[in-house]
Amino acid sequence: MRGRPQPGATGSEIYAVAGCISCHGTERLGGSSGPPLTDLSASWAAPNLAAYFENPKEWIAKDARLQTLDKNYSSSMPSFEYLNLQERQRLAQWLLTQK
């Protein structure tokens, strides 16, 4: 279930409230719906990941790695455009610091 985070929510709180858990799991290890979200810093910089959250389809259309991931899981990455820029940035920064 996707919801709105409270003002000033941390990245981990945004992850939970926005419903990321439903596809990527509480430990970010992924499942049949979505890939693991571990070691993202190998593929992403914070500004790009935050932008991806706003419009994943646009990024997927231009990136072969993301196209492969999209085909390998039962759900496509939804847009999180309802999160404001600061929320997307906090989520991205938090995910990039997780192992």
N, C-alpha and C positions, 0 to 999 in steps of 0.2 A: 504494500500500500504506500503510495506516494503522498507525502504531506509537506507542509510548509514548516521550515525550522523556525525556532524562536529567534528573535533578534540577538545577534552576537553568538549564535551557536558555534560550537567548535566543529572541526572537520569530521570527527567521529560521530558527533550528534547529527550532523547533516547526512552522513552516510546512512545512519539508522532511519531517520525521519523521512528521507527522500525515497526510501525503499530499495536502496542498493543491495541490501541484505537478501532480498527475495531472489536475485539472480546470482550474486557473487558470494553469498554466505556471510555469516557473522565474523568469520576469520579471514574473509576475502580469498578463500581457496577455490571459488568457482563451483560449477556444477553443470548440469545439462543445459541450463538456460544462459549461463554467462561464464566467461573465462576467469581464471584467477587474477586477482589484482595485487600480486606480489612483485616486488622488484620493478615497478613501473618506471623508475628513474633510468633504467637502461634504454627505454624507448621514448620517454616523454620529458619535456620541460614544463614547468608549472603553467606558464601562460598558454601554451598549446593545449594542455590537458583541460584547463578551464574553458578554453574556446570550444574544444571538442564536446564538452558537456552541454553547451548551448545548442550545437547543431551537428550531432554525430553523423547524420546521413551525408552531409557535405564533405566531412573528413573521410568517411568510408569510401565515397565515390572517387577520391583522389589518391588513395593509399592501398597498395596491394596487400600489405600485412593486415590492415584492418578489414579488407574485403574477405580475406581468408578466415579471420576470426569470426566475422559476421556469418559466414556460411557454415561454420563448424558448431554453432550453438543454436538452440531452438528459439531463442528470442533475439531480436535486433536491439541494439542500444537505443533507448528512448531519449528524447530531448529533455533536458533539464533547464529549458529557457525560462521557466518560472522562477528559478533561483536567480537572485541578483548576482552581479559580477563578483562582489566580495564573498558571497556564499560559495560560488563556483571556485573562486581562488582558494578559499580556506579548505574546501573539499580536496582540490587538486594537491595543495601543499601537504595536507595530512596523508593522502594516499602515497605521495612520493617519498614520504619519510618512513613508511611502513615496510617491513621486510617480509 
